[in-house]
Structure formats: C-alpha cells, structure tokens
Amino acid sequence: MQQLRVKLSLVPILMLLTVSSTAHLALAGGFALNEQSVKGLGNGFAGGAASAEDASTIFFNPAGLTRLTGNSIVGASYVIFPTVSFKNQGSTVATGAPLSGNNGGDAGVDIVVPNFYAAWSLSDTVKAGIGINVPFGLATTYNRDWVGRYQAVESSLTTININPSIAAKLTDNFSVGAGLNIQYAEAKLSNAIDFGSIGRSVGLPTQPQQADGFVKVTGSDWSVGYNLGVMYEPTKSTRIGLSYRSPITQDIRGNADFTVPASATALTRGGRFTDTGATAVLNLPDTLSLTVYQELNPRVSIVGDVTWTNWSRFRELRVTFANPNEPDSVQPENWNDTYRFGLGVNYAVNETLTLRTGVTYDPSPISDEFVTARLPGGDRTLLGFGASYRPSKSFSFDIGYTHVFSDDSSINESNSTRNTLKGEFESEVDIVGVQLNWQF
C-alpha cells in the first residue's frame, strides 16, 4: 500500500519537469517547455522550425544555422507566472467521511527560465553552434495541510540541456543540421501519508487523518539524445523547415525520506516506511515539427507550424526501492500523442523595429481519468505579442509576452489508502521574456 504512496511522490521524477525553476504548468502540452526564443514568445510559440532569425534555431531546427552570417551570441530570460487553484468537490477518505483541509492556495510557482545560444561561421556553407536551455520542467507547491496533501505537496523538476550543433548548406536552397543533447535532470517531490488509515487497517488505535506522516523523494540523472533538421527555401520569400528531437530516457536515482508520527512507529518494525534509495525510469518524448515561413510583402510575413509529440511513451510510472521490504510500485499513466498548431504574423515597421503576434493551440496529453494533482493542466491556447528592435548592425534585443489560457480539468484520484481527491483545477499562465542578440 504505502509503496504506492512513495511512487506517487516520484511521479514528477518521471515527469521530469523543469526549470530550475521551470514552472510548468503551463507551457507546452504535458510538461515540455517552449521558452527557447523570445521572438518565438512574441509569436505565441508558432513557427520555430523555419524562422531561423538568430542562434536559437539550434533548438528548433539546427539547419537554420546556415541562414546566419558571421558569429553571434543570444542570451534570454523568461519569467513565468502560473496560477493554479483547486476547488474541492466532495473529496473523501476510505470510510466516506470528508477529507479535511483547505484548497491548497495558489499552487503555481513563479520561476525564471534562462537560455543561451552561440553560433560560429566555419565557412560560407558550414556553421556550428551550441545551446544551453531547459526543454522540460514542472513546479507546483500546495499548502501542507490541503485536502489533496496525500496526493501531492511539492513537485519540482529541473532539466538543463547542452546542445552542440552543426549545419551545412548542400545547395543554394537546401540545408541540413544535427545536434547532440546532453541533458541533466533533477527532481524533488513530496506528499503526506495517512498513517492513521494505514494503522487502523492493521489494528492500531489510529484514525484516518489523525496521524499524518510525510515522504520526500529527490533524484537526478544525466542522459543523451539528438536533434536533426532540414530547411528548404524554394524562393527568397519562402522557407520550409522540418525538425526532429529524439526521445531521451532518464534513469532517475535518488532517495526516499520518510517522517513517521509516534503513534504509527509500529508500522516500521517490519522494515517498511524507512529511508531508502529509489529509482524510476522517465521516458521523455520525441517531437517532429513542420513549419512554413512566408513573406507576403517586404513588411509582412507569416509563420505556421504543426508539432507532433510522442507522449504515448509515458505509459506507466514504475518505482523500484533499494529497501527489499518495499516492493516495486506501478501506476498507469497512458498519456496520448498530441498535435500542436500555431500561426504567427510579423510586421516590419521599419528597418529597426518589427512587431510580432501569434496564437497556438496546444492540447493536453492527459486523459480525464489520469489527471493528477502534480500536473493538473488541461488543453491550452497561447496568445503572444512581441517586438524586436535593432539599434545597430551588431546589436538587437527582443521582448515578448504570452498568455496561456488553460481549460479547467477535473480530478478523481484515489491513492493506496483509498483517500479520493475530487474537484476541479483552474489554471492560467503569464510569460514575459527579454532577449539580447550580439553579432560579431
């Protein structure tokens, strides 16, 4: 029973989400993060694989490096302001009595997400670069005494991705590119344990919700993947980008730390609920993006894209414990593949100022029956605005803002002690970004 509880606390380890603050609840479907370019932020994250306006193309489509001249450096920072609120709708313990506790407060965690890119011209036709970014992330924190404390209290995940890349122009209008992704992931999660219910089930004089304990799980891993891209420019005003990012499997290794109240210490005599090592396998998805960039006239251009994400790799969460008295725990996830659609417009006011806007529809991969308190977001619609200003040939900066409208999501989640969290989550996100670009 309790091993399931530890497993739940490891769920985000699997869901690896992060940013050193990365707070996802918001950004791309599931727990992927789109914050890789402030120009893209201004377009509502539409069109990344064909835009290729600066070195951030390393993430979206490395073939786009061949469009850059000289050497360049790009540095950006995003501040993500998520709001996540819960409304209890009849949560109960195993006896049918109401679960005690408040609605958890605002579970959204404000965070800062940075990224950095550099590109070099090795020759007229061969370019190289490196990116450092945060492709996945998640952060939610509820009050420790909230009604869903047995499902989740804190969930955070940080990923850092190092992405060296190279690209070559094979003909005047066709380029290819490839990159290596060296990725670090770190997770921390916690939840309360209803030792009152567990003790009562084995004859101890404890009562549900009257002997709460706690478990915290931390873990980390390094792993490797790759990304590939091609870009075709049939005319000077049209370009088509196709890019692929490989799946990555993280073997998360860490520790599970238990806090057991005095009234329930008898439950540890058989070796259960003691601090131990824990491991979990996290299957991060691969993605495929097709983007078209089209100049309508010298001032106006549009970008459109569709992105497939292989979320169905996340079929289950299996946790193995170093303590032989804690058996493996398995929780079905059964996520679905998704298709994201985006459309953006750029307007060049003059040679130094460009305005941007865009909208993206980003569906959730999580079916209603698999919604959890750690990741409760629904389908999302993203609306972005931004501007780029170039005061000189060597320097420019971008600002962007996107609001994420998220559909409400219902939850009916039971745990190993048959405490059932029932209710509805509401969430939205505001994202502000600033980017500096230097060419030399």
C-alpha positions as CSV (number, residue, x, y, z in Angstrom):
1,M,0.0,0.0,0.0
2,Q,2.5,2.6,1.1
3,Q,4.8,1.8,-1.7
4,L,2.2,3.3,-3.9
5,R,2.4,6.5,-1.9
6,V,6.2,6.7,-2.4
7,K,5.5,6.0,-6.1
8,L,3.2,8.9,-6.3
9,S,5.8,11.1,-4.8
10,L,8.1,10.0,-7.5
11,V,5.7,10.8,-10.3
12,P,7.2,14.0,-11.2
13,I,10.6,12.5,-11.2
14,L,9.2,10.7,-14.1
15,M,7.5,13.7,-15.4
16,L,10.6,15.4,-15.0
17,L,9.7,18.8,-15.5
18,T,11.6,21.6,-15.1
19,V,13.5,24.5,-14.8
20,S,15.5,25.5,-12.1
21,S,12.7,26.9,-11.7
22,T,10.8,26.0,-14.5
23,A,7.4,26.0,-13.6
24,H,5.4,24.4,-15.9
25,L,2.2,24.3,-15.6
26,A,1.8,26.0,-18.5
27,L,3.7,26.0,-21.3
28,A,3.6,23.2,-23.7
29,G,1.4,20.2,-23.6
30,G,2.3,17.8,-20.9
31,F,5.5,19.2,-19.3
32,A,7.5,20.4,-22.2
33,L,8.7,24.0,-22.2
34,N,8.5,26.2,-25.3
35,E,10.5,29.1,-23.8
36,Q,13.5,28.8,-26.2
37,S,13.3,32.1,-28.1
38,V,11.8,35.5,-27.2
39,K,11.0,36.1,-30.8
40,G,9.0,32.8,-30.7
41,L,7.4,34.0,-27.5
42,G,6.1,37.1,-29.3
43,N,4.6,34.7,-32.0
44,G,2.8,32.6,-29.3
45,F,5.5,29.9,-30.0
46,A,4.4,29.5,-33.6
47,G,6.9,28.8,-36.4
48,G,10.2,27.9,-34.7
49,A,11.5,25.3,-37.2
50,A,11.5,27.8,-40.1
51,S,12.0,31.2,-38.6
52,A,15.8,30.9,-38.1
53,E,16.3,34.6,-37.3
54,D,19.0,34.0,-34.7
55,A,21.1,31.4,-32.9
56,S,18.1,30.0,-31.0
57,T,17.4,28.0,-34.2
58,I,19.8,25.5,-32.7
59,F,16.9,24.2,-30.6
60,F,14.1,24.5,-33.1
61,N,16.0,23.4,-36.3
62,P,19.8,23.3,-36.4
63,A,19.7,23.5,-40.3
64,G,18.6,27.2,-39.8
65,L,22.2,28.0,-38.7
66,T,23.1,28.3,-42.4
67,R,21.0,31.4,-42.7
68,L,23.1,33.3,-40.1
69,T,26.1,35.4,-41.1
70,G,29.2,35.8,-39.1
71,N,29.3,34.8,-35.4
72,S,26.6,35.6,-32.9
73,I,25.5,35.2,-29.2
74,V,22.0,35.1,-27.9
75,G,21.0,35.3,-24.2
76,A,17.5,35.3,-22.9
77,S,15.5,35.1,-19.7
78,Y,11.8,34.3,-19.2
79,V,9.7,34.9,-16.1
80,I,6.8,32.5,-15.8
81,F,3.8,33.4,-13.6
82,P,1.5,30.4,-13.3
83,T,-1.7,30.5,-11.3
84,V,-3.2,27.1,-10.2
85,S,-6.2,26.9,-8.0
86,F,-8.3,23.9,-6.8
87,K,-12.0,23.7,-5.8
88,N,-12.9,20.7,-3.6
89,Q,-16.0,18.8,-4.8
90,G,-16.5,16.1,-2.3
91,S,-13.1,14.5,-1.5
92,T,-13.4,11.6,0.9
93,V,-11.4,9.1,3.0
94,A,-12.0,5.4,2.7
95,T,-14.9,5.4,5.2
96,G,-16.7,8.0,3.1
97,A,-16.0,10.9,5.6
98,P,-14.9,14.2,4.1
99,L,-11.2,14.8,3.7
100,S,-10.1,17.7,5.9
101,G,-8.1,20.6,4.7
102,N,-8.2,23.7,2.6
103,N,-8.0,24.1,-1.2
104,G,-4.2,24.3,-1.2
105,G,-3.7,28.0,-2.1
106,D,-2.1,29.1,-5.4
107,A,0.0,26.0,-6.3
108,G,1.7,27.9,-9.2
109,V,5.4,28.6,-8.6
110,D,6.9,31.7,-10.2
111,I,10.1,30.9,-11.9
112,V,12.9,32.3,-14.1
113,V,14.0,30.3,-17.1
114,P,17.2,31.3,-18.9
115,N,18.8,30.1,-22.1
116,F,21.9,30.8,-24.1
117,Y,23.0,30.2,-27.7
118,A,26.2,30.9,-29.7
119,A,26.8,30.4,-33.4
120,W,30.0,30.4,-35.5
121,S,30.6,30.6,-39.2
122,L,33.2,28.0,-40.1
123,S,32.8,28.7,-43.8
124,D,30.3,30.1,-46.2
125,T,28.4,26.8,-46.2
126,V,29.2,25.2,-42.8
127,K,28.1,26.6,-39.4
128,A,28.4,25.4,-35.8
129,G,26.8,26.4,-32.5
130,I,25.9,25.5,-29.0
131,G,22.7,26.0,-27.0
132,I,22.1,25.7,-23.2
133,N,18.4,25.5,-22.4
134,V,15.6,24.0,-20.4
135,P,13.4,21.7,-22.5
136,F,11.2,20.1,-19.8
137,G,10.0,21.4,-16.4
138,L,7.4,21.4,-13.7
139,A,6.8,23.1,-10.3
140,T,3.8,23.1,-8.1
141,T,3.6,23.6,-4.3
142,Y,0.4,23.3,-2.3
143,N,-0.2,24.1,1.4
144,R,1.0,21.2,3.6
145,D,-2.5,20.8,5.1
146,W,-4.6,21.0,1.9
147,V,-7.3,18.5,1.1
148,G,-5.0,16.8,-1.5
149,R,-1.9,16.5,0.7
150,Y,-1.9,12.7,0.3
151,Q,-1.6,13.1,-3.5
152,A,1.0,15.9,-3.7
153,V,2.5,18.8,-1.7
154,E,5.6,19.8,-3.6
155,S,6.6,18.7,-7.2
156,S,9.6,20.2,-8.9
157,L,11.8,19.2,-11.7
158,T,14.8,20.9,-13.3
159,T,16.3,19.9,-16.6
160,I,19.4,21.5,-18.2
161,N,20.2,20.7,-21.8
162,I,23.6,21.3,-23.5
163,N,23.1,21.2,-27.3
164,P,26.2,21.4,-29.6
165,S,25.2,21.6,-33.3
166,I,26.5,21.8,-36.8
167,A,24.8,22.6,-40.1
168,A,25.7,22.6,-43.8
169,K,24.2,24.2,-46.9
170,L,24.2,21.5,-49.5
171,T,22.7,23.6,-52.3
172,D,21.7,27.3,-52.6
173,N,18.3,26.4,-51.2
174,F,18.7,23.3,-49.1
175,S,20.4,22.9,-45.7
176,V,20.8,20.1,-43.1
177,G,21.7,20.2,-39.5
178,A,22.3,18.0,-36.5
179,G,22.8,18.4,-32.8
180,L,23.7,16.4,-29.7
181,N,21.6,16.8,-26.5
182,I,23.4,16.2,-23.2
183,Q,20.7,16.5,-20.6
184,Y,20.7,16.7,-16.8
185,A,17.5,16.2,-14.8
186,E,16.8,16.8,-11.1
187,A,13.5,16.2,-9.3
188,K,12.1,16.8,-5.8
189,L,8.6,15.7,-4.7
190,S,6.7,15.3,-1.5
191,N,3.3,14.3,-0.1
192,A,1.7,13.5,3.2
193,I,1.0,9.9,4.2
194,D,-2.2,9.0,6.1
195,F,-0.7,6.7,8.7
196,G,-3.9,6.9,10.6
197,S,-5.7,4.9,7.9
198,I,-2.8,2.5,7.4
199,G,-2.5,1.8,11.1
200,R,-6.3,1.4,11.5
201,S,-6.3,-1.2,8.7
202,V,-3.8,-3.4,10.7
203,G,-5.4,-3.0,14.1
204,L,-3.6,0.0,15.5
205,P,-5.6,2.5,17.6
206,T,-5.2,5.3,14.9
207,Q,-7.9,7.1,13.0
208,P,-7.9,8.4,9.4
209,Q,-6.3,11.9,9.0
210,Q,-5.2,11.9,12.7
211,A,-1.7,10.5,12.2
212,D,-0.2,12.2,9.1
213,G,3.4,11.5,8.1
214,F,5.4,12.7,5.2
215,V,7.6,11.5,2.4
216,K,10.1,13.4,0.2
217,V,11.8,12.0,-2.8
218,T,14.8,13.5,-4.6
219,G,16.7,12.2,-7.6
220,S,18.8,13.1,-10.6
221,D,20.4,11.7,-13.8
222,W,22.4,12.6,-17.0
223,S,21.3,11.3,-20.4
224,V,21.9,11.9,-24.1
225,G,19.7,12.4,-27.2
226,Y,20.0,14.2,-30.5
227,N,18.1,16.6,-32.9
228,L,18.0,16.8,-36.7
229,G,16.7,19.3,-39.1
230,V,16.4,20.2,-42.8
231,M,15.4,23.6,-44.4
232,Y,14.3,24.1,-47.9
233,E,14.0,27.6,-49.5
234,P,12.1,27.3,-52.8
235,T,12.2,31.1,-53.2
236,K,13.7,34.0,-51.3
237,S,10.4,34.7,-49.6
238,T,9.5,31.1,-48.7
239,R,11.2,28.6,-46.5
240,I,10.1,25.2,-45.1
241,G,11.6,23.6,-42.0
242,L,11.3,20.1,-40.7
243,S,12.9,19.2,-37.4
244,Y,13.1,16.2,-35.1
245,R,14.1,15.9,-31.5
246,S,14.8,12.4,-30.3
247,P,13.4,10.7,-27.2
248,I,15.5,10.7,-24.1
249,T,15.3,8.1,-21.3
250,Q,16.4,9.3,-17.8
251,D,17.2,6.7,-15.2
252,I,16.4,8.8,-12.1
253,R,18.3,7.7,-9.0
254,G,17.7,9.2,-5.6
255,N,16.4,8.8,-2.1
256,A,13.0,8.5,-0.3
257,D,12.9,10.1,3.1
258,F,10.0,9.2,5.5
259,T,8.7,11.0,8.5
260,V,6.5,8.7,10.7
261,P,4.5,10.0,13.7
262,A,5.0,8.4,17.1
263,S,1.5,6.9,17.0
264,A,2.4,4.9,13.9
265,T,6.0,3.8,14.5
266,A,4.8,0.2,15.0
267,L,4.3,0.2,11.2
268,T,8.1,0.4,10.6
269,R,9.0,-2.7,12.6
270,G,8.8,-4.9,9.6
271,G,11.2,-2.6,7.7
272,R,8.6,-0.6,5.9
273,F,8.5,3.2,5.6
274,T,12.2,3.7,6.4
275,D,14.5,5.9,4.5
276,T,15.8,4.2,1.4
277,G,17.1,4.6,-2.2
278,A,14.7,4.8,-5.0
279,T,14.9,4.7,-8.8
280,A,12.5,5.4,-11.6
281,V,12.7,5.5,-15.4
282,L,11.5,8.6,-17.2
283,N,10.7,8.3,-20.9
284,L,10.8,11.8,-22.4
285,P,9.0,12.1,-25.7
286,D,10.4,12.7,-29.2
287,T,8.9,15.5,-31.3
288,L,8.5,16.3,-35.0
289,S,7.8,19.8,-36.3
290,L,6.9,21.1,-39.7
291,T,7.0,24.9,-40.2
292,V,6.4,27.2,-43.2
293,Y,7.6,30.8,-43.3
294,Q,6.2,33.1,-46.0
295,E,6.8,36.7,-46.7
296,L,3.7,38.3,-48.1
297,N,5.4,41.6,-48.9
298,P,8.6,43.4,-47.7
299,R,6.9,44.3,-44.4
300,V,4.6,41.4,-43.6
301,S,5.5,37.7,-43.0
302,I,3.6,34.8,-41.6
303,V,4.7,31.6,-39.9
304,G,2.7,28.4,-39.3
305,D,3.6,25.1,-37.8
306,V,2.3,21.7,-36.6
307,T,4.2,19.7,-34.0
308,W,3.7,16.1,-33.1
309,T,4.8,15.0,-29.6
310,N,5.1,11.3,-28.8
311,W,3.7,11.5,-25.3
312,S,2.5,7.9,-25.5
313,R,6.0,6.9,-24.4
314,F,4.7,7.7,-20.9
315,R,2.7,4.6,-20.3
316,E,3.4,3.9,-16.7
317,L,5.4,5.0,-13.7
318,R,7.4,2.2,-12.1
319,V,9.4,2.9,-9.0
320,T,11.9,0.4,-7.5
321,F,13.1,0.8,-3.9
322,A,16.5,-0.2,-2.5
323,N,14.7,-1.4,0.6
324,P,13.8,-5.0,-0.1
325,N,10.7,-4.6,2.1
326,E,9.3,-2.0,-0.3
327,P,8.1,-3.8,-3.4
328,D,8.0,-2.1,-6.8
329,S,5.1,0.2,-7.4
330,V,3.4,0.8,-10.8
331,Q,1.0,3.5,-11.7
332,P,-0.7,3.6,-15.1
333,E,-0.3,6.9,-17.0
334,N,-1.4,6.1,-20.5
335,W,-0.7,9.5,-22.0
336,N,-1.7,10.3,-25.6
337,D,0.3,11.7,-28.5
338,T,-0.6,15.3,-29.3
339,Y,-0.5,17.7,-32.3
340,R,0.1,21.4,-31.6
341,F,-0.9,24.0,-34.2
342,G,0.4,27.6,-34.4
343,L,0.2,30.7,-36.6
344,G,2.1,33.9,-36.2
345,V,2.4,37.3,-38.0
346,N,5.4,39.6,-38.2
347,Y,5.2,43.3,-39.3
348,A,8.4,45.3,-40.0
349,V,7.5,48.8,-39.1
350,N,10.9,50.0,-40.5
351,E,14.5,48.6,-40.7
352,T,14.9,48.7,-36.9
353,L,11.5,47.7,-35.5
354,T,9.5,44.6,-36.0
355,L,6.2,43.8,-34.3
356,R,5.0,40.2,-33.7
357,T,1.9,38.3,-32.6
358,G,0.7,34.7,-32.8
359,V,-1.7,32.1,-31.4
360,T,-1.1,28.4,-30.7
361,Y,-3.4,25.6,-29.7
362,D,-1.6,23.1,-27.5
363,P,-3.7,20.1,-26.3
364,S,-3.0,18.2,-23.1
365,P,-1.9,14.6,-23.5
366,I,-3.6,13.6,-20.2
367,S,-7.0,11.9,-20.4
368,D,-9.5,12.9,-17.7
369,E,-9.1,9.7,-15.8
370,F,-5.4,10.2,-15.4
371,V,-5.3,13.8,-14.2
372,T,-3.2,14.1,-11.0
373,A,-2.6,16.9,-8.5
374,R,1.0,17.1,-9.6
375,L,0.2,18.0,-13.2
376,P,-3.5,19.2,-13.5
377,G,-3.4,21.3,-16.6
378,G,-5.9,21.0,-19.5
379,D,-5.8,22.0,-23.1
380,R,-4.1,25.3,-23.7
381,T,-4.5,28.2,-26.1
382,L,-1.5,30.6,-26.2
383,L,-1.7,34.2,-27.4
384,G,1.5,36.1,-27.8
385,F,2.8,39.6,-28.6
386,G,6.3,40.9,-29.0
387,A,8.7,43.3,-30.6
388,S,12.3,43.3,-31.9
389,Y,14.5,46.4,-32.0
390,R,17.8,46.7,-33.8
391,P,19.7,50.0,-32.9
392,S,22.8,48.9,-34.7
393,K,24.0,46.2,-37.1
394,S,25.7,44.2,-34.4
395,F,23.2,44.5,-31.5
396,S,19.4,43.9,-31.2
397,F,17.0,43.0,-28.5
398,D,13.6,41.3,-28.3
399,I,10.7,41.5,-25.8
400,G,7.8,39.1,-25.7
401,Y,4.7,38.3,-23.8
402,T,2.4,35.2,-24.0
403,H,-0.8,34.5,-22.0
404,V,-1.8,30.8,-21.7
405,F,-5.5,30.1,-21.4
406,S,-5.9,26.7,-19.9
407,D,-9.1,24.6,-19.9
408,D,-10.3,23.6,-16.4
409,S,-9.5,20.0,-15.5
410,S,-11.4,17.7,-13.2
411,I,-9.8,15.2,-10.9
412,N,-11.0,12.0,-9.3
413,E,-7.7,10.5,-7.9
414,S,-7.6,7.8,-5.3
415,N,-4.4,6.6,-3.6
416,S,-3.3,3.4,-1.8
417,T,-5.2,4.2,1.4
418,R,-8.4,4.9,-0.7
419,N,-8.4,8.6,0.0
420,T,-10.0,10.2,-3.0
421,L,-9.4,13.7,-4.2
422,K,-12.4,15.0,-6.2
423,G,-12.6,18.5,-7.6
424,E,-11.6,20.9,-10.4
425,F,-8.4,22.8,-11.2
426,E,-8.3,26.2,-12.8
427,S,-5.0,27.5,-14.2
428,E,-3.5,30.2,-16.4
429,V,0.0,31.4,-17.1
430,D,1.7,34.7,-18.0
431,I,5.1,34.6,-19.6
432,V,7.4,37.6,-20.1
433,G,10.7,37.4,-21.9
434,V,13.7,39.6,-22.8
435,Q,16.4,38.6,-25.2
436,L,19.7,40.2,-26.2
437,N,21.5,39.4,-29.6
438,W,25.1,40.3,-30.5
439,Q,26.6,39.7,-33.9
440,F,30.4,39.9,-34.5
